């Protein structure tokens, strides 16, 4: 049995079970934060003469309890009338959290193994309990807590809890303030889930990519938690045991954001935030945040806002009683519609208006393309995975000053520039237009595809494509497949494409030989160093000739 008591001495909850089974969700605690404790202590009884188990201590850390009082029973005692044996208290233990100070990040290998076995079932506490205690003051190895020596009930009663708690909280607050001095970016705990349909290489590539996405969004990845499952858990993606580990890890490394390497349902996000106690976002939300930061033009901002609203609309439900739905029928009608319905209708109206504006943008871009076709100006769209160097290549070929940086989705707005190249047959100067499009990424979120259809039509309406590949990236082959899959799924089949491998100055000979063997018709360049530009111009002229006058 577990009894939860606040600092006024009031019993606020009594639960039958272990501290882990009866724990209070972080979002339900009266106070919760990295700089203070929750203001609640737990008194738990245990039938065996053992020190607090790691599962109980983990529950204490997740809730940031003031203290965990562990009462062990003798198993014997007097017999009450009518039955019901009552044991005497044999020993007691007092456990509490301790500040980390300058200690390195805690490892969770022991606990992780235990929690992995119980990702969908309750943890059997007896399997992870300690059987003895060796010294008077114990801090379980690699965990931020401390357990007292065995105490009698009288010794425990004479402890000054308030003095202990106030001293600890002052240290936590000082540590928290010191950590917040340089907190101008989100401190991120990254969670990766490998399912049975994924290879280890694809999984690690995905983790590296989401790490780059978080950094591009302005966050800092403090630690990565990995899990291997046959399929994602329907409620929490990772399972109950792993959620406990994530929550404890987030507290230990002082993370204020948890990012998953996959898309989550609204219910999964709500369940995870309730149990972990800090904000949880998925891959799509990170990409949307990057897009919101990168959008410069009114067109880009319009498309980003549409994508964000379409993403957030199904996630309004479950934000507390203030947004709950009213019932229907006699006796259940309220004074008016709820805030949830009001916000839903407002967002739906805004989405409808934005879609109309996107349609107007589509029509405007269509007229521009028709004007180019009327003047017989061939067009080439530069496509490729994000950060392949498309903007850098456009700047080099056309002497432009489009923003370019070594980061994912550095530019969103399509930029069209005129380029003069020698004709393929006559050698006479040929004027074409190059369009720098938004970078692709694997499993591009559907909301982005819908919102950026005005931009993506620049790809489908181009006479030909220049597919730029970052050859220096370890997963360049996978990136080529991702781009080809997106192009294949477009409603209109794009024109012929020329593959150009970029950044050849940053690769070794073996990689270069492999690319030449797999793509013998490709062009090999370095936009940053200006290598291979003459060859690229000649091949573009041949591409235009083939696209406009196929034999």
N, C-alpha and C positions, 0 to 999 in steps of 0.2 A: 504494500500500500504506500502511496506517495501523497504527502500533504504539502501544499504550496502556501507560503505565508509571506505577506508583504512586510515592509519595514515598520508598520504600525502594530505588527503582531496579529493582524487579522488573517484568518484562514480564507483564501480566495478560491481554492480548488482542492478537492480530494479525489484521487483516482486509484483504482484497483489495477495494479500492474507495476511494471518496472518504470524507472524514470524515463526511459526511451518510449515506452508504450503510452505514458500519460503526459508527455511533454506538451508544452503550449507552443503553438505556431508563432514564429517570430513576429508576424504582423499583428498578432492578438495580444502581444505583451504591452504593458502600460508604458514602457520606455525601452528603446532599442537603438543602439548606435555604437560606433567603434570607440567612443570616448567615455562610455559609462556602462555600468551594469544595469540589469533589468529591474532591480529593486525587489526581487523575489528570491526566497530561499526554499529549497525543497528538503523535506524530511522523509526519507525512504527507509522502509524495513526490508531486511533480507534474512532468509531462513538459515543461511549457512554462515559460519564464521570466516568470511572472506572480505578482502578490501573491495572498494567500489570497482566494478568492472569498467572496461574501456567503453562499452556501450552507454553505461550510465554517465560516465565522465564526458563522453561526446555530447550527450543530451544536455548536460550542464553547460558545455561550451557553446552549443548552438543557441540556447536560450539566454546565454550570458547571465546565469543565475548568480546571486550574491554568494551563495554557498550551497553545497550538497552535504547534508547530514545523513550518514549511513549507519543505521542501527542493525546490528546482527543479533539474532536470537539464539538462546541455548537449545531450544527444541523441547525443553521440559519445563514444568511449572505445576501450579495447582490445578485441580479439576473443578470447573464450575458445575453448579447444580444443573442437571439436564444435559451435561456433556459440553464439549467445546474446550479442548486443552489450550492453555495460554502459556506461552514461553516467557522467560525472563530475558531482559536485555543483557547480553554478555559483554560486547565491546561496541564502541562507536568510533566513527571516523569523520573527520571534517575535511572536505575537499573544496578548493576554490581555484579560480583562474589566477594566473600571474601574468604580469606584463612581459612582452617578449624582449624588450630592450634591444640590444645589438646582436641578438642571436640570429643565425641564418634561418632561412625559410625552413619550416618543419616539413619532414617527409612523412608520408602517410602509408608506407608500404604495409605495415602490419595491419592497421585498421582497414586499409583498402581490401586486402585479401579476405578479411572477415565480412566486410560489407558486400563484396562482390557475391559471396555465397548466399546472401540474403537480400538480393536486389528486388525480389518480388515477395519474399516471405519475411516473417518476423525474425529478428536475430535471436539466436539462442544464447542468452547471456552467459550461461555456464561455460560455453566454449571459448570465451575470451576473457575469463576472469583470472586474476592473479591468485595464487594459493597461499602466499606468505608475504610477510613484510619484514624487511631486513634492518631498516634504520628508522630514526625518529622523524625524519622529514623527507618525504618521497615526492619527486616529480617524475611521473611516468616518462620513460625515455621518448624524446621527440614530440612531446605533447605539452601544450601551454597550461598545465595545471599542477597543483600541488596537493598531496594527501598527507594528513597528519599521522602521527603515531597512534596506536590503539588507545582510546580514551575511555574512562569510566563515564557513566551517565552524569555523576556529580561534576567531574572535570569538564565535561561538555557544557553543562549548564552554567558554569562559571566563566565561559568564554564571552568576551565583549564583542558581539557580532557587529554592532554599529561602528565601533572603533576600527575593527578589521576591514570592514567594507569601505568605510570612508577613506582609509589609507590606500586601499587598492584602487579605488575609483580615482583618487588624486593622481596616482601613477599612470593609470590608463588615460586620463585626460591629458596629462603632460605628453605622453607618448603620441596620442592622437593629434594634438596640436602641432607637435614637431613633424609628424608625417604629413599634415595638411599644409605646411608652409609652401611646399612646391607642388601643390595639387591643382595644377591648371589643366590637367587632362584626366580622363577616366582611367581608373586602375582596374584592369580587366582580368577576370579569371576565364580562360578559354576552356570549353568542354567539347571534346570530339567523341563521336560515337561511330564505331566501325561495325557494320552489319555484315551478314554472310554473303551478300552480293558484291562486296567491295574487296578489292585487292589491297594489300598492305601499302603498295606504292601509291595507289589512288588516294587512300586514306591520308597518308602523310602529305601528299601534294595538296589535298584539300585543307589540311591543317595549316600548311605553310601559306596557302592563299588567304584563308580567313585571318591569319595573323597579319598579313600585309594589308588586308581590308581594314582591320581595326586600327592599325598604325596610320593608314591613309585618312581615317575618320578622326584622328587626333587622340586615340587611346593608347594605352601602354599595357601590353600583355605581361602580367606578372608570373603566371604559371599556367600550365596546360594539364587538364585532367582527361585521361583517355579511358574509354570503356569499349569492350568487345561484346556484342550481343547478336543473337540470331536475328532479331527484329526490334525496332524501337518499342519501348513500353507505351501503351496507349495513353496513360495519364501523365507520366512524367518523363518520357523518352528514355531515361536511364534506369529507372527502378528506384524503389524506396531506399534501399541501402546506399546506393550511389548518391542519392540526393543528400543524405546525411553527410557523406564525405565531402561533397561539394560545398555544403553549408559551412562545415568546419574549416575547410581549406580557404574559403573566401574570408572568413574571420581571421585566420592565421596570417594570411598575406595582405590583409587590409584592403581587399578588393571592394569596389563599390558598384561593380557591374559584372554580370555573368553573360557571356556570349556563347551561343551554340553554333556549331559548324553546319547546321542544317535548318530548314524551315520548321517552325513550330506552329501548332494549332493554337487558337486563342485559349482553349481550355488548358492546354499544357503550360502555356505561359503563366496563367493564373495559378495553377497548382504549384508550379516551381517557385514563383514569387512568394506564395503563402508559406511554403516550407523553408525556403532559403532566407527570406527576409530582406533581400536586396533586388534591384531591378534586373530582369532577365530579358534579353533581346535575341532574335534569331538572325540568320545570315541576311535575309531580305531587308530587315530593318537597318542593318549596318550599311548595306549598299544604298538604301534610300537616304540615309544620313549623309553619305559621301556625295550623292547627287545633289542634295539640298545645299551643301557647302560649295560645290563646284559650279552650279548654275549661275551664269552671268547675264545672259540675255533674257528678255521678257519671254521668249519662246521656251527657253530652257526652264525657267522658273514655273511657267504654266504647266509644262509636262511633269515636272517633279511634284508639284502640288497635287495634280490629278492622281499620280501614282501613290502618294502618301495617303490621300483620302480614301482611295479604294482599298488600301492595305488596312487602314485603321477602322473602317466602318464595321466589319464583323467583330472587332475587338473591343467594342464599347460595353458589351454585356459583362456583368460581374464586377463593376467598379463601385460596389457598396450599395447600401440601401437608398442613397440619394438618387441612384439611377435605376432602381428596380422597377419592374413592370407592375402596373395595377391589375387587379383581377377583374373579371367581368361577371355580370349577373347581379341579382338582387342582394343588397347588403355589402357588395364589394366595390361599388363605384366610388371613386375619390372625387375631390373638388376639381380636378382637371388632369390633363395628361402629365406624365412624369417627365423628369429631366432627360431620361434615356430616349423617350420617343421624340422629344423636342430636338435633341442633338442629332438623332438619326435623320429626322426630316430635314434639318438644316444642312447636314453633310450631303444627303442625297440631292438636295437642290443645288448645292455648290458643285457636286460632281457633274450633274446634268449641264450646268452652265459651262464648266470647264471643257466638257466634251464637245459642246457647240463651238467653243473657241478653238479647240484642237482641229475640229473639222474645217473651220475657216482657215487655220494655218495650213491644213492639207491642201485646200483649194489654192491658197497663195503660192505654195511651193510648186504645185502642179502647173500654174501659169508661168512661173519662172522657168521650169523645165521645158514647157512647150515653146517658150520664147527662144531658148537655146536650140531646141530642135529645129525651129523655124529658120534660124540662121546657120543651120548645119554645123553646129559646134559639138564635136564628140565629147562625151563625159566619161570620166573614170572615177569610181568611188574607191577610196582606200579603206579596206576593212581589215580586221584582225583582232586578236585578243588584246584586252586592255594592257597598257604599258608596253606595247610592242614597238613603239617609236613612230607612230603615224604622224603626229603633229610635228615632230622633229624632221621627218622626211618632207612634209609639206613645206615647212619653212625653208629647207635647204633647196628644194627644187624651184620654188616660186619667190624666194626672197621675202617671205612673209614674217610676221612676228606673232604668230599664234602661240598662246601659252603652252609650254611644254615642260614637264618635270618627271623625275623618276618616281612616280607614284601611280597607283591605280586610279583610273577615271580622272586623269588630270584635266581633260577637256570634255565637255558634254555637247556643246553647241556645234552643229555641223558648219564647217567653213569651206567655202568654194573659192578657188583661185585659178587664174588663167595660166597656162603653161605652153610654151612654144617648143616643139620638138621637130627634128627632121622627119619628113615623110618616109614611109617604109619603102615605096617604090621609086618615087621621083627625087627624093632627097630635098624637096622644097619645104620651107618652114610650114609646119602644121600646128594650128592653134587648138588646144584642147582645154577642158576644165577639170581640175582635180578637186574632189570633195573629201574632206577629212570627217569621218563619221564617228559616232560614239563607239567606244571599245566594247567588245563582247566579253562574256565570262560564262563559264560552265553553269548550266542550269539557270539561265537568265530568268529572273522572277517574271511570271506572267503579267503582273501589274505594270512592270516596266515596259514590256513588249507592247502592251496596249497603249500606255501613255505616250511612248516614243514612236508610235507608228508613223507620225509625220516625218521623223528623222530617218527611220528605217526605210521609208519609201525612196529616199535618196539612193539607197543601195539597189533596190529592185528596178528603178527607172534608169540607172546608169547603163551606158552602152557596154561597159566592161568593168571588171573589178581588179584591183591590185591587192592581193592577200599578203599582208605583211606579217612575218613570223619572227618572234624573238628567239633566235637560235641559242642564245646564251642561257635561256631558262631550262632547268632540268626536265621540265615536263612539256617541252615544245611539241612533241608528237601528240600528246593528249590535248593541248591547246588547239592544234590544227583540227582535230576531230570535233572539238566543241564548236569551233567557228563553222565548220562544214555542216554540222547538225542544225545550227541556227539558220544558216542560209537555206538549207533544204526545207526547213519548216515554214519558210516565208510563203505567203499566198501567191506571189508572182515569182517565177523562176528568174534569178539574176542572170546577167550576161556571162560570157566567158571570163575566166580569172587567170591572172598571172601570179604565181607564188614567188615572193621575194623574201629571202632570209636575211634578217637584219642583225646587227651587232656581231658580225663575223670576227671583229678584232678581239672579242672577249671569249672565243671558244678555242678548243684544242683541235688538232688535226683529225683525230678519230671522229669527233662529232661532225666536223665538216665533211669528211668522207662519207659518213653514214647519210647525211642529208643529201649529198650529191647522188648517192646510189638510189635513194628512195624517190627523189624528185630531180631527175636529170634535166628537166626543162626549166628549172627554177633559176632565179637570179640571186646572186650573193652580194650583199652590200653592207655598208656601215654608214648609217645616216649621220652619226655623231662625228665620224672621221672623214666623211665625204668620199668613201671608197665605192667604186662600181657605179657611179652615177651615169657615165656615158653609156655603159652597157644597159642600164635600166631605161634610159631614154630610147635607145634603139629598140628594146623589147616592147616598150609601151607603144611605139609606132607600129610594130608588127601586130600587137594585140588589137589596136584600133582597126587596122586594116582587116584583120580576120573577123572582128565583130561586125563591121559595117558591110564588108563585101565577102562573106563566106563563100567558099567554092562548093 
